[in-house]
Amino acid sequence: MSAADADDLVPGFEPETELERRLLRDGELRAGLAWGAARPGHPEGRIGLHVADIMEDIGRQDPRRADLRVIALVHDSFKRVVDPDGPRTKHNDHAWVARRFAQRYVDDPRVLEAIELHDEPYRRWRDGAREASALDDLVARIPDLDLFIAFVELDATTEGKDFSFLFWLRYELATRGLLPPAPPQDTARMHAGGTPTAYVQVLETDPEDQQAIAEAIAAETSGRDDLPGSVEVLRSGDGMRVALLVRWEGESGPHLLAARSLIRRALARHPVLLRARPQEAHAYTTVSTS
C-alpha cells in the first residue's frame, strides 16, 4: 500500500518496517482502523485517529518503538466486531480478537500479551478494584512489564481519557518499585507553544502527614526541566489533600508521559509518600472570558 493510503487511515503515519507494511495491507485491520465515531473516552472518533495520537507520542529514540507501533496499530482495531450488548467473553472482547489477529504476523509473547491485556488495568480501576493487590496477578502474567506499561501509558494519555486512572496506576506500581523509567521524549514538543493547560493531581493525606508529603513533592518539582512551565504544590486547609498543579502550553501527551519520572523518583526518595493515596488527576484548558 502507498504512504498516502496509510495516511488516510492513520494521519501522519508512514510504515517504518516490513511488518507494518504487511499489517496495513490486511483488509481486516484496515476496516478496523476506518471504523468508529465519537464516543466516551474517544472523542476523536474513528480508530485510526486514536492510533495516530498514540504514534505521535512514541519517542523516536525509544528502544521499544517498533513493538509499541505494532501494538498501537492492532490494539483497538477490532472494536467493530464486538457486540456492546453481548456477553463479556473472550470472543466478544476486542483485545482478545486483536491478539488472535496479531498472531498471524507476530509470535512474540511480549507483544501479544500487551495487545490482549492493554485495557485490563483500566477495567479494574473503573470497576473499583483499587486496593494494593489489584494489580498483583496481572503483573505476574506480563512477560515484559516495561513494554506493557509504556503502551498502557501511551493509550491513557490520548484525548478524552480519565487521567485519574493513569495517576493511580503509576502510583501503585511505584510503591512496588515496578514503575519503569520515563521513556525518551521529544523535548521540542514539550517546549512548543500551544493551548494553555493546567494539570492537577490530588493525593489524599492524613493530617499529620500532609506537611511532610507536600514538602516531599515540592522538593522533587524544583528545577525540573522535564516539567516546563509553572509548578505549584497546594495543601488543603483540612489537612486531607495535597495537590500538584502544573501549567504548560502545547500538547499534553509528552508532558503526561514525562510526569512518570516525578512519581517514580519522589516515592523512591520520600517514604512518607507511601502513606498518601492517589485520588484524581485532570487536565484543564483555559476558558477565554473575552
N, C-alpha and C positions, 0 to 999 in steps of 0.2 A: 504494500500500500504506500501511497505517497505521503510526504510530510504534510501536505495540505489536507489530505483526508484525515490524518491523525489529529491535526489542529482543529478540524471541525468537531471532532468528538471530545477532545481534551484540549482546550485552548492553551496555546503556548507549548504543547508537548511535541518533542521530537525524539523518536526512538534512539536510544544510545547503544543498544545491544541487539544481537540477532534474536534473542529470546523475546525482547519487547516487540520486535517486528513480527515475529510469529504470532504472538498473542493478539496483536492488533489486526492481524489478518483473519482471526477467528470470528465468524459471524455471530456466535453466541455472546462473546464478550462485547462486540460492537453494539449489539442490540441492548445489552445491559448498560453500557455507557451512555447510550442515547435515551434511556428511559428516565422518567421521573418528573415530578412537578414540585413546586414549593410546598413544604410541609414542616411540621415542628422539628427542630434540630437541623433542618436542611433548607434554609430559605433560598439557597442558590438554585434549587430545582433539580435539574437532571444530574445523574450520577457523574457524568464526565466533567461537569463544572466543579463538583466536590473533589474529584481526583486532581483536577488542575490546581486547586487551592493547596492540597497536600504536597503535590510535586514542587510547588514554588518554595516550600519551606524545607525541603530536603537539602542540606548543605552540600555544596559541590565537593568539599573536602571530607565529607563523612565517609568513613571506610565501609559503612553499611549501605551506601547509596543504591547500589544495584539491587540488593534484596528489598530495600524499602520501596523502590519504584515498582517492582513486580507485585508486592503486596498491595500497594496503593491501586494499581490497575485492576486487580481482581476482587478486592475485599468486599465491595458493596455492589458489584455488577450483576448480582443475581437476585436483587430485591424484587425484580419484576416477576419472578416465578413464585413468590411467596403469597399465600392466601392470608390476609390480615385477620380474617375471622376464623381461620383454621386452627388446628391443634398445635401446641408447642412441641413439635417433634423435630428430629434431625432433618427429615425430608421437607419440612416446611420452615427451615432455618436458612436464611440467605447465606450465612457464613459457612455452614456445613456444605451446602450446594457449591459454593465458591471453591472450597477446598477440593471437592471431588473434581471440579473442572480443572483446577490448577494441577492436579496430579497427572494430567495428560502431558504436561510440559515440565514439571518440576518434581524431583524426588527428594529434595532437601527437607527433612522434618522441621527444621527451624522456621522455614518459610511457610510450610503447610500449617503448622500449629498456630502461627501468628495470624494467618488468614482465618482459620476456623474459630479462634478464641478472641479475636480482637475486640468484640463487644462485651465479653463476659465480665470484666471488671466493672464496666458501667452498669450492666444489668444488676449486679449485686448491690452496687451503691444505690441505684434507683429504687430497688426493692427493699431498701432499708438495712441490708447486711453491711453495717459499717463498724462492727466490732473489730478488735485487733486480729482475730483469727479468720476474718472474712476472706483473706487472700491466700491463706496457707496452702490449701490443696492445689490452687491454680499455679502458684509459684513453683510448687514441687513438680508439676507436669511440664512446664515450659522448658525446652532444651536450651534456649538462648534468651535469657531474661532481658539482656541489654537490647537486643533487636526487637523483642516483643514490646517492651516499654517505649522504645523510641517510636514505634509505629502508633501505639495507643495515644501517645502524646501528640503526634502529628494529626491524627484523626480528631483528637479532642480540642485542638486549637483552631479549628475552622469555624467560620461564621455560623452563629446560631446555636453553638454548643454551650452547655452549662459548665462554666469553668470551676464551679464548686467541686465537681467530680474530680477534675484534674488535681486540684489542690489536695483533696482527700487522698487520692491515690499516691501522690508524691510523698505526702507526709507519712502515710503508713509504711511505705517502702523505706523511706529514710530512717524511720525509727528502728528498722531491722538491719540497717546497713546495706540495703539492697538497691537503693536508688542509684542508677548509673550516672557517671559524669555527664554534664551537659554536652550535646553534640556540637561539632564545629558549626559556627553560624556566619552568615554573610553580614559583617558589621555595617557595610554600606547601607543595607536595607534597614538596619536598626536606627541609623542616624539620619535617614532621609526624612524630609518633611512630609506632611500629610495631615490626616484627620487628628485633632487633639483627642486623646484618650486618657481616661482615669481608670486605673485598675486597682481594685480593693480586695485584699484578703483579710478575713476576720478569724481570729483564734479565740476560743472560749478559755478563760483562765479562772483559777481560784484567786480570790482577792489577795491572799498572802503571797502569791507568785507573780501577780500582774507586773509589778515594777521590774523584777528581775527579767521577766520574759520580754518586756518592752525594751529594756536596755540591751538584751542579747540581740534582738532583731536590729536595733539601731546600730549596734557595733558592726554587724555584717553588711549593712547597706552603705556605710560610709565609704566614699571614694571609689565606688564600683563603676567601672566604665562599661559594663555589660548591662547596666540598668540606666540608660541615659535619661535625662530629664530630671525632674524633681522627685525626691523620695521623702516621705514623711511616715513616722510611726506615731500612732494615736492610741491613747488609753481612754476607756470609758470611765465615767465618774463612779460607777458602782463597783469597779474592780473586776468585772466579769468578762471583759473583752479587751483585746489588743488588735488594732488594725494596721496593716501596711498599705499605704497609699502611694502608688507610682503613677506619674503622669508622663506621657510621651506623645510625640506626633509621628504618625506613619502607621504602617501595618502592625497588627497585633501579634501575628504568628511568631516572628523572630524574638520579640520581647517575652512572650509567654514561654517559649522554649528555653530561653536563657535563664528564666526565673528558677529553673530546676536547680541550678548550682547554688542559688541563695539558700533554698531549703536544705539541701544536702549538707552544705558547709555549716550552716547555723546549728543544725541538730547535732552534728559531729562535735562541734566546739562548745556547745552550751547545753549540758544535760537537763537544765531546768525546762527547756522547751519540750522535753518528753512528757511533761505534766500538762501541757496545753493540748487542746483538742481542736482540730480544723473544723470550721463551721461553713463558711461560704466564701466564694470568690466571684467577682463580676467585673466586666469591663464596661465602662460608660463613655459615651461620646457627648461632647458639649452641645447644648441646645442654644441656638442663636436667639437673642432677645430683640434683635433689631427688626 
